[in-house]
Amino acid sequence: MKQKPGIRVPTPTATPKKLFVRNTKRCGELIEIAFLHKAADMGFAVTKPYGDSEAYDFIVDAGNRLWRVQVKSGSSMVGQAYNVVAHHHRIGKKTKISYTPEQIDILAAYVVPLKVWYIIPVRAFTPHIALFLFPHLPGHNGKYEQFREAWHLLACLRGGELKEGIVTVPGCAYCPASGKVCPGCVWK
């Protein structure tokens, strides 16, 4: 009997293949892709600088302002909190250095197991090198809980009108007529 031409499907082997193990660099790259998708989906223009020499991972264009954003993630807990590192190292040194307002504007911290973002202005956490986040405890009054899913901070109206198409919920609360200030403006 003749065999028909086509694609041959290999038969399964008795020993399963090794699972693909992600290292911290690859995990960081995946979180950066998640940030890029989320921000672009809300209408922001997002640019990735060439190379790894800058302290920030992305430049986010809101139309009225360019934001330097560093993306970090955490998946482990310290006590009752998820731990996200908020530091970098000098080339060739092991010293942990906090980010400064001269280096970045926003830290976008992602809690991996819960798929939750924190959009934190640099002045809200510097000079700390570790952030403790509580997205799993409803009603917890942690220091950074006001920044949970605070994408509207990137759409702050204080610098003028936004680029058309940017949608964040809730919107920025800044209003020159009423004098209202969004929470992010306090930290700028």
PyRosetta script that sets phi, psi and omega in degrees:
from pyrosetta import init, pose_from_sequence

init()
pose = pose_from_sequence("MKQKPGIRVPTPTATPKKLFVRNTKRCGELIEIAFLHKAADMGFAVTKPYGDSEAYDFIVDAGNRLWRVQVKSGSSMVGQAYNVVAHHHRIGKKTKISYTPEQIDILAAYVVPLKVWYIIPVRAFTPHIALFLFPHLPGHNGKYEQFREAWHLLACLRGGELKEGIVTVPGCAYCPASGKVCPGCVWK")
pose.set_psi(1, 133.4)
pose.set_omega(1, -179.4)
pose.set_phi(2, -80.0)
pose.set_psi(2, 143.7)
pose.set_omega(2, 176.0)
pose.set_phi(3, -88.3)
pose.set_psi(3, 136.9)
pose.set_omega(3, -179.9)
pose.set_phi(4, -77.5)
pose.set_psi(4, 143.7)
pose.set_omega(4, 177.5)
pose.set_phi(5, -67.3)
pose.set_psi(5, 151.1)
pose.set_omega(5, 179.8)
pose.set_phi(6, 161.2)
pose.set_psi(6, -170.3)
pose.set_omega(6, -178.8)
pose.set_phi(7, -86.6)
pose.set_psi(7, 129.9)
pose.set_omega(7, 178.0)
pose.set_phi(8, -88.3)
pose.set_psi(8, 130.9)
pose.set_omega(8, 177.7)
pose.set_phi(9, -101.4)
pose.set_psi(9, 121.1)
pose.set_omega(9, -179.4)
pose.set_phi(10, -66.2)
pose.set_psi(10, 145.9)
pose.set_omega(10, 177.7)
pose.set_phi(11, -78.2)
pose.set_psi(11, 143.9)
pose.set_omega(11, -179.3)
pose.set_phi(12, -62.0)
pose.set_psi(12, 142.2)
pose.set_omega(12, 177.9)
pose.set_phi(13, -90.2)
pose.set_psi(13, 163.6)
pose.set_omega(13, -178.2)
pose.set_phi(14, -71.6)
pose.set_psi(14, -30.8)
pose.set_omega(14, -179.4)
pose.set_phi(15, -99.7)
pose.set_psi(15, 125.8)
pose.set_omega(15, -179.9)
pose.set_phi(16, -69.9)
pose.set_psi(16, 152.3)
pose.set_omega(16, 177.7)
pose.set_phi(17, -69.4)
pose.set_psi(17, 155.7)
pose.set_omega(17, 175.2)
pose.set_phi(18, -65.1)
pose.set_psi(18, 141.1)
pose.set_omega(18, 175.6)
pose.set_phi(19, -72.1)
pose.set_psi(19, 146.1)
pose.set_omega(19, 177.7)
pose.set_phi(20, -73.1)
pose.set_psi(20, 123.7)
pose.set_omega(20, -179.0)
pose.set_phi(21, -104.4)
pose.set_psi(21, 126.4)
pose.set_omega(21, 179.4)
pose.set_phi(22, -89.9)
pose.set_psi(22, 136.3)
pose.set_omega(22, 173.7)
pose.set_phi(23, -93.3)
pose.set_psi(23, 175.8)
pose.set_omega(23, -175.5)
pose.set_phi(24, -64.4)
pose.set_psi(24, -34.9)
pose.set_omega(24, 178.5)
pose.set_phi(25, -63.1)
pose.set_psi(25, -46.6)
pose.set_omega(25, -179.4)
pose.set_phi(26, -66.3)
pose.set_psi(26, -39.7)
pose.set_omega(26, 177.1)
pose.set_phi(27, -61.4)
pose.set_psi(27, -42.4)
pose.set_omega(27, 177.5)
pose.set_phi(28, -60.7)
pose.set_psi(28, -39.6)
pose.set_omega(28, 178.3)
pose.set_phi(29, -64.2)
pose.set_psi(29, -40.5)
pose.set_omega(29, 179.0)
pose.set_phi(30, -66.0)
pose.set_psi(30, -38.4)
pose.set_omega(30, 177.9)
pose.set_phi(31, -67.1)
pose.set_psi(31, -38.4)
pose.set_omega(31, 176.0)
pose.set_phi(32, -61.2)
pose.set_psi(32, -40.6)
pose.set_omega(32, 177.0)
pose.set_phi(33, -63.0)
pose.set_psi(33, -41.2)
pose.set_omega(33, 178.4)
pose.set_phi(34, -62.1)
pose.set_psi(34, -41.3)
pose.set_omega(34, 177.7)
pose.set_phi(35, -63.9)
pose.set_psi(35, -47.0)
pose.set_omega(35, 179.5)
pose.set_phi(36, -55.5)
pose.set_psi(36, -46.3)
pose.set_omega(36, 179.9)
pose.set_phi(37, -63.4)
pose.set_psi(37, -47.1)
pose.set_omega(37, -177.5)
pose.set_phi(38, -62.9)
pose.set_psi(38, -48.3)
pose.set_omega(38, -178.0)
pose.set_phi(39, -66.6)
pose.set_psi(39, -43.4)
pose.set_omega(39, 179.9)
pose.set_phi(40, -65.9)
pose.set_psi(40, -35.3)
pose.set_omega(40, 179.1)
pose.set_phi(41, -65.4)
pose.set_psi(41, -26.6)
pose.set_omega(41, 177.7)
pose.set_phi(42, -86.2)
pose.set_psi(42, -2.5)
pose.set_omega(42, 175.6)
pose.set_phi(43, 103.9)
pose.set_psi(43, -1.1)
pose.set_omega(43, 177.5)
pose.set_phi(44, -75.2)
pose.set_psi(44, 147.2)
pose.set_omega(44, 169.7)
pose.set_phi(45, -87.5)
pose.set_psi(45, 129.0)
pose.set_omega(45, -175.3)
pose.set_phi(46, -123.1)
pose.set_psi(46, 130.0)
pose.set_omega(46, -178.3)
pose.set_phi(47, -122.8)
pose.set_psi(47, 139.1)
pose.set_omega(47, 176.5)
pose.set_phi(48, -104.6)
pose.set_psi(48, 118.6)
pose.set_omega(48, 178.2)
pose.set_phi(49, -63.3)
pose.set_psi(49, 150.9)
pose.set_omega(49, 176.1)
pose.set_phi(50, -70.5)
pose.set_psi(50, 131.9)
pose.set_omega(50, 176.1)
pose.set_phi(51, 83.0)
pose.set_psi(51, -177.9)
pose.set_omega(51, -178.6)
pose.set_phi(52, -117.3)
pose.set_psi(52, 23.1)
pose.set_omega(52, -173.3)
pose.set_phi(53, -83.2)
pose.set_psi(53, -22.7)
pose.set_omega(53, -178.4)
pose.set_phi(54, -86.5)
pose.set_psi(54, 160.4)
pose.set_omega(54, 178.9)
pose.set_phi(55, -76.1)
pose.set_psi(55, -17.5)
pose.set_omega(55, -178.2)
pose.set_phi(56, -105.4)
pose.set_psi(56, 154.0)
pose.set_omega(56, -179.5)
pose.set_phi(57, -94.5)
pose.set_psi(57, -31.7)
pose.set_omega(57, -176.0)
pose.set_phi(58, -139.9)
pose.set_psi(58, 156.6)
pose.set_omega(58, 166.3)
pose.set_phi(59, -112.6)
pose.set_psi(59, 122.5)
pose.set_omega(59, -178.9)
pose.set_phi(60, -107.4)
pose.set_psi(60, 124.7)
pose.set_omega(60, -178.5)
pose.set_phi(61, -101.8)
pose.set_psi(61, 114.7)
pose.set_omega(61, 178.6)
pose.set_phi(62, -97.4)
pose.set_psi(62, 1.1)
pose.set_omega(62, -178.5)
pose.set_phi(63, 96.7)
pose.set_psi(63, -37.8)
pose.set_omega(63, 179.1)
pose.set_phi(64, -109.3)
pose.set_psi(64, -5.7)
pose.set_omega(64, -175.8)
pose.set_phi(65, -163.8)
pose.set_psi(65, 147.6)
pose.set_omega(65, 170.9)
pose.set_phi(66, -104.4)
pose.set_psi(66, 131.0)
pose.set_omega(66, -178.6)
pose.set_phi(67, -111.5)
pose.set_psi(67, 135.1)
pose.set_omega(67, 172.6)
pose.set_phi(68, -93.0)
pose.set_psi(68, 115.8)
pose.set_omega(68, -173.1)
pose.set_phi(69, -116.8)
pose.set_psi(69, 126.6)
pose.set_omega(69, 171.9)
pose.set_phi(70, -100.7)
pose.set_psi(70, 131.0)
pose.set_omega(70, -178.0)
pose.set_phi(71, -106.9)
pose.set_psi(71, 127.8)
pose.set_omega(71, 177.0)
pose.set_phi(72, -133.2)
pose.set_psi(72, 163.0)
pose.set_omega(72, 177.4)
pose.set_phi(73, -143.9)
pose.set_psi(73, 163.3)
pose.set_omega(73, 176.7)
pose.set_phi(74, -147.8)
pose.set_psi(74, 144.1)
pose.set_omega(74, 177.6)
pose.set_phi(75, -133.7)
pose.set_psi(75, -3.8)
pose.set_omega(75, -179.4)
pose.set_phi(76, -107.3)
pose.set_psi(76, 154.2)
pose.set_omega(76, -179.4)
pose.set_phi(77, -106.9)
pose.set_psi(77, 145.4)
pose.set_omega(77, 171.3)
pose.set_phi(78, -119.5)
pose.set_psi(78, 108.5)
pose.set_omega(78, -173.3)
pose.set_phi(79, 65.2)
pose.set_psi(79, -123.2)
pose.set_omega(79, -179.5)
pose.set_phi(80, -97.4)
pose.set_psi(80, 5.7)
pose.set_omega(80, -173.9)
pose.set_phi(81, -117.6)
pose.set_psi(81, 150.3)
pose.set_omega(81, 169.8)
pose.set_phi(82, -82.7)
pose.set_psi(82, 134.8)
pose.set_omega(82, -177.1)
pose.set_phi(83, -100.8)
pose.set_psi(83, 128.3)
pose.set_omega(83, 174.7)
pose.set_phi(84, -125.6)
pose.set_psi(84, 125.6)
pose.set_omega(84, 178.9)
pose.set_phi(85, -75.1)
pose.set_psi(85, 139.6)
pose.set_omega(85, -179.0)
pose.set_phi(86, -127.4)
pose.set_psi(86, 50.9)
pose.set_omega(86, -178.5)
pose.set_phi(87, -145.0)
pose.set_psi(87, 172.0)
pose.set_omega(87, 174.4)
pose.set_phi(88, -139.3)
pose.set_psi(88, 176.0)
pose.set_omega(88, -179.1)
pose.set_phi(89, -119.3)
pose.set_psi(89, 147.7)
pose.set_omega(89, 170.4)
pose.set_phi(90, -73.9)
pose.set_psi(90, 147.7)
pose.set_omega(90, -179.9)
pose.set_phi(91, -58.6)
pose.set_psi(91, 126.2)
pose.set_omega(91, 178.4)
pose.set_phi(92, 80.1)
pose.set_psi(92, 0.1)
pose.set_omega(92, -179.1)
pose.set_phi(93, -117.6)
pose.set_psi(93, 156.3)
pose.set_omega(93, 177.7)
pose.set_phi(94, -101.6)
pose.set_psi(94, -0.3)
pose.set_omega(94, -178.4)
pose.set_phi(95, -68.5)
pose.set_psi(95, 133.5)
pose.set_omega(95, 177.2)
pose.set_phi(96, -85.4)
pose.set_psi(96, 128.0)
pose.set_omega(96, -176.8)
pose.set_phi(97, -122.3)
pose.set_psi(97, 128.8)
pose.set_omega(97, 178.5)
pose.set_phi(98, -70.4)
pose.set_psi(98, 151.2)
pose.set_omega(98, 174.9)
pose.set_phi(99, -72.8)
pose.set_psi(99, 150.9)
pose.set_omega(99, 179.8)
pose.set_phi(100, -122.8)
pose.set_psi(100, 163.3)
pose.set_omega(100, 176.8)
pose.set_phi(101, -62.8)
pose.set_psi(101, -18.2)
pose.set_omega(101, 175.8)
pose.set_phi(102, -77.2)
pose.set_psi(102, -18.5)
pose.set_omega(102, -177.1)
pose.set_phi(103, -100.4)
pose.set_psi(103, -44.8)
pose.set_omega(103, -176.8)
pose.set_phi(104, -138.8)
pose.set_psi(104, 163.8)
pose.set_omega(104, 174.9)
pose.set_phi(105, -106.8)
pose.set_psi(105, -38.0)
pose.set_omega(105, -173.4)
pose.set_phi(106, -135.2)
pose.set_psi(106, 141.0)
pose.set_omega(106, 169.0)
pose.set_phi(107, -107.4)
pose.set_psi(107, 120.0)
pose.set_omega(107, 175.5)
pose.set_phi(108, -98.7)
pose.set_psi(108, 107.1)
pose.set_omega(108, -176.4)
pose.set_phi(109, -106.2)
pose.set_psi(109, 128.6)
pose.set_omega(109, -176.7)
pose.set_phi(110, -113.9)
pose.set_psi(110, 125.8)
pose.set_omega(110, 175.3)
pose.set_phi(111, -93.3)
pose.set_psi(111, 104.4)
pose.set_omega(111, -168.9)
pose.set_phi(112, -58.3)
pose.set_psi(112, -53.1)
pose.set_omega(112, -174.9)
pose.set_phi(113, -61.6)
pose.set_psi(113, -28.4)
pose.set_omega(113, -175.9)
pose.set_phi(114, -104.0)
pose.set_psi(114, -4.0)
pose.set_omega(114, 179.4)
pose.set_phi(115, 54.3)
pose.set_psi(115, 50.9)
pose.set_omega(115, -177.5)
pose.set_phi(116, -121.5)
pose.set_psi(116, 135.3)
pose.set_omega(116, 177.4)
pose.set_phi(117, -103.1)
pose.set_psi(117, 146.0)
pose.set_omega(117, 169.6)
pose.set_phi(118, -122.2)
pose.set_psi(118, 126.0)
pose.set_omega(118, 178.6)
pose.set_phi(119, -108.6)
pose.set_psi(119, 99.8)
pose.set_omega(119, -168.8)
pose.set_phi(120, -115.2)
pose.set_psi(120, 120.4)
pose.set_omega(120, 173.8)
pose.set_phi(121, -61.7)
pose.set_psi(121, 143.4)
pose.set_omega(121, -175.0)
pose.set_phi(122, -58.1)
pose.set_psi(122, -36.5)
pose.set_omega(122, -177.8)
pose.set_phi(123, -68.9)
pose.set_psi(123, -15.1)
pose.set_omega(123, 179.6)
pose.set_phi(124, -79.3)
pose.set_psi(124, -18.2)
pose.set_omega(124, -178.1)
pose.set_phi(125, -126.2)
pose.set_psi(125, -21.8)
pose.set_omega(125, -178.3)
pose.set_phi(126, -67.6)
pose.set_psi(126, 138.5)
pose.set_omega(126, 15.6)
pose.set_phi(127, -97.3)
pose.set_psi(127, 17.2)
pose.set_omega(127, -179.1)
pose.set_phi(128, -66.7)
pose.set_psi(128, 147.7)
pose.set_omega(128, -179.2)
pose.set_phi(129, -110.6)
pose.set_psi(129, 0.3)
pose.set_omega(129, 176.7)
pose.set_phi(130, -143.3)
pose.set_psi(130, 139.0)
pose.set_omega(130, 178.0)
pose.set_phi(131, -112.8)
pose.set_psi(131, 140.0)
pose.set_omega(131, 177.1)
pose.set_phi(132, -113.9)
pose.set_psi(132, 117.2)
pose.set_omega(132, -172.2)
pose.set_phi(133, -116.3)
pose.set_psi(133, 147.9)
pose.set_omega(133, -173.7)
pose.set_phi(134, -127.9)
pose.set_psi(134, 51.7)
pose.set_omega(134, -177.4)
pose.set_phi(135, -69.5)
pose.set_psi(135, -17.3)
pose.set_omega(135, -177.4)
pose.set_phi(136, -87.7)
pose.set_psi(136, -6.4)
pose.set_omega(136, -179.0)
pose.set_phi(137, -112.7)
pose.set_psi(137, 96.1)
pose.set_omega(137, -178.6)
pose.set_phi(138, -56.8)
pose.set_psi(138, 135.4)
pose.set_omega(138, 178.1)
pose.set_phi(139, 79.3)
pose.set_psi(139, 1.0)
pose.set_omega(139, 179.4)
pose.set_phi(140, -66.5)
pose.set_psi(140, 137.7)
pose.set_omega(140, -176.1)
pose.set_phi(141, -102.0)
pose.set_psi(141, 47.9)
pose.set_omega(141, 179.6)
pose.set_phi(142, -65.9)
pose.set_psi(142, 158.3)
pose.set_omega(142, -175.7)
pose.set_phi(143, -55.2)
pose.set_psi(143, -32.2)
pose.set_omega(143, -174.0)
pose.set_phi(144, -109.2)
pose.set_psi(144, 6.0)
pose.set_omega(144, -177.6)
pose.set_phi(145, -63.9)
pose.set_psi(145, -26.3)
pose.set_omega(145, 176.9)
pose.set_phi(146, -66.2)
pose.set_psi(146, -14.5)
pose.set_omega(146, -178.6)
pose.set_phi(147, -101.6)
pose.set_psi(147, 4.4)
pose.set_omega(147, 179.0)
pose.set_phi(148, -66.2)
pose.set_psi(148, 124.9)
pose.set_omega(148, -179.3)
pose.set_phi(149, 52.1)
pose.set_psi(149, 35.0)
pose.set_omega(149, -177.0)
pose.set_phi(150, -87.5)
pose.set_psi(150, 52.0)
pose.set_omega(150, -179.3)
pose.set_phi(151, -61.6)
pose.set_psi(151, -23.5)
pose.set_omega(151, 179.7)
pose.set_phi(152, -63.1)
pose.set_psi(152, -19.1)
pose.set_omega(152, 178.5)
pose.set_phi(153, -65.6)
pose.set_psi(153, -28.8)
pose.set_omega(153, 175.8)
pose.set_phi(154, -75.6)
pose.set_psi(154, -15.5)
pose.set_omega(154, -179.4)
pose.set_phi(155, -108.7)
pose.set_psi(155, 31.9)
pose.set_omega(155, -179.1)
pose.set_phi(156, -62.0)
pose.set_psi(156, 133.8)
pose.set_omega(156, -177.8)
pose.set_phi(157, -85.8)
pose.set_psi(157, -4.2)
pose.set_omega(157, -177.0)
pose.set_phi(158, -59.3)
pose.set_psi(158, -30.2)
pose.set_omega(158, -178.8)
pose.set_phi(159, -88.3)
pose.set_psi(159, 4.7)
pose.set_omega(159, -178.8)
pose.set_phi(160, 118.0)
pose.set_psi(160, -161.4)
pose.set_omega(160, -176.9)
pose.set_phi(161, -75.7)
pose.set_psi(161, 148.4)
pose.set_omega(161, 178.6)
pose.set_phi(162, -82.3)
pose.set_psi(162, 162.6)
pose.set_omega(162, 172.2)
pose.set_phi(163, -64.0)
pose.set_psi(163, 140.4)
pose.set_omega(163, -179.4)
pose.set_phi(164, -61.4)
pose.set_psi(164, 136.8)
pose.set_omega(164, 176.9)
pose.set_phi(165, 99.5)
pose.set_psi(165, -7.2)
pose.set_omega(165, 179.2)
pose.set_phi(166, -76.7)
pose.set_psi(166, 126.5)
pose.set_omega(166, -179.0)
pose.set_phi(167, -130.1)
pose.set_psi(167, 117.6)
pose.set_omega(167, 173.8)
pose.set_phi(168, -131.2)
pose.set_psi(168, 148.0)
pose.set_omega(168, 178.2)
pose.set_phi(169, -128.4)
pose.set_psi(169, 125.0)
pose.set_omega(169, -4.3)
pose.set_phi(170, -73.9)
pose.set_psi(170, 167.5)
pose.set_omega(170, 177.0)
pose.set_phi(171, -79.0)
pose.set_psi(171, 169.5)
pose.set_omega(171, 176.4)
pose.set_phi(172, -63.4)
pose.set_psi(172, 139.8)
pose.set_omega(172, -177.2)
pose.set_phi(173, -93.5)
pose.set_psi(173, 4.0)
pose.set_omega(173, -178.2)
pose.set_phi(174, -71.6)
pose.set_psi(174, 130.8)
pose.set_omega(174, 178.1)
pose.set_phi(175, -144.1)
pose.set_psi(175, 111.9)
pose.set_omega(175, -177.7)
pose.set_phi(176, -59.5)
pose.set_psi(176, -33.4)
pose.set_omega(176, -177.5)
pose.set_phi(177, -69.9)
pose.set_psi(177, -41.5)
pose.set_omega(177, -175.6)
pose.set_phi(178, -91.4)
pose.set_psi(178, -17.8)
pose.set_omega(178, -178.0)
pose.set_phi(179, 83.6)
pose.set_psi(179, 5.0)
pose.set_omega(179, 178.4)
pose.set_phi(180, -67.5)
pose.set_psi(180, 143.3)
pose.set_omega(180, 180.0)
pose.set_phi(181, -124.2)
pose.set_psi(181, 132.6)
pose.set_omega(181, 177.5)
pose.set_phi(182, -72.4)
pose.set_psi(182, 156.4)
pose.set_omega(182, -177.5)
pose.set_phi(183, -58.8)
pose.set_psi(183, -32.2)
pose.set_omega(183, -179.3)
pose.set_phi(184, -69.0)
pose.set_psi(184, -30.0)
pose.set_omega(184, -178.4)
pose.set_phi(185, -64.9)
pose.set_psi(185, -29.3)
pose.set_omega(185, 179.8)
pose.set_phi(186, -60.9)
pose.set_psi(186, -33.8)
pose.set_omega(186, -174.1)
pose.set_phi(187, -95.3)
pose.set_psi(187, -0.8)
pose.set_omega(187, -176.3)
pose.set_phi(188, -82.5)
pose.dump_pdb("model.pdb")
